[in-house]
Amino acid sequence: MPDPDVAAAARARQATLTKPPGSLGRLEDLSVWVAACQGQCPPHQFERARVVVFAGDHGVAAAGVSAFPAEVTAQMVSNIEGGGAAINVLAELAGAGVRLVDVAVDCETPLSETIGAHKVRRGSGNVAVEDALTDDEVAAAIDAGRRIADEEVDGGADLLIAGDMGIGNTTPATTLIAALTDTEPVAVVGRGTGIDDAGWMRKTSAIRDALFRARPVMSDPVALLRVCGGADLAAMAGFCAQAAVRRTPVLLDGVVVTAAALAADRMAPGARQWWQAGHRSVEPAHTLALSRLGLEPIVDLGMRLGEGTGAAVALPVLRAAVATLASMATFAEASVTDRPADPAP
């Protein structure tokens, strides 16, 4: 757990700052969480926030579940590497670095040895008709996520954000959420990148078929990642769980990352205490997953891009929470009269 004694100290410090108690709203709660995660009060500002974008293709894209063709994944990987994607722009604004990882992009050779260092396979299987991964592949993907988290923390990262890039990835993500929350597909299937009604029906059918195939393993999060997830989702699950093991706070992004986090919290119970929800996407499954994790989104702007963009937008808010707790004057320091204590009964 994040340090409860430091959390208590942070709440006590909040009560001494030059403002009415609770007047900074959610910022106060976030500042207490950061202090508890860091194990110190007041907390220090994040010095090396890192966004890790996990890229992977999914065979189910061939079933027409996305508004974009599968080759866009590799093209967008190149765009992110070149600094031209939304996550590059928003991360720079928020003071975070971006790392790109090819876990399962369907291309013969990775863009670079660094990006492809943790590649598991070329595209995950079509979850509607076959397992996404083999036993060995799901283990390799989870381990890759764990090693990436370790690499980032060992490199000095003090806040992590997981992002996703992969055409069709909201289909296995929604399948995972439906399986882990025992929810019917029609209640959680969204429009993804902007599919029409026919695409929505194809997506719903694919998720229903994937859930039918996943019935025998509903209680096993690793098996679910193997049967109806994918290499990128498994890697993100390992990443989120290992960040908690390493006592490093995480900002979750949208529906794909949160689906992986839902599995991660089953793999490493209690890991959710080290996470905050950066934002709420318009995907219905995302709200369901956040509710199950007990996480309240920091921002709600109708975003649905992925890449880590929603969490990147939330990062300056988290920085503001840290700054107010760390840098505001107390009543005593500012010679401001505090409100009188309640009279004794």
Buried (B, 14 or more C-beta within 10 A) or exposed (E): EBBEEBBBBBBEBBEBBBBEEEEBEEBBBBBBBBBBBBEBBBBEBBEBBBBBBBBBBBBBBBBBBBBBEBEBBBEBBEBBBEEEBBBBEBBEEBBBBBBBBBBBBBBEEBBEEEBBBBBBBBBBBBBBEBBBBEEEBBBBBBBBBBBBBBBBBEEEBBBBBBBBBBBBBBBBBBBBBBBBBEBEBEEBBBBBBEBEEEBBBBBBBBBBBBBEBBEEBBEBBBBBBBBBBBBBBBBBBBBBBBBBBBBBBBBBBBBBBBBBBBBBBBBBEEBBBBBBBBBBBBBBBBBBBBEBBEBEBBBBBEBBBBBBBBBBBBBBBBBBBBBBBBEBEEBEEEEEEEEEEEEEE
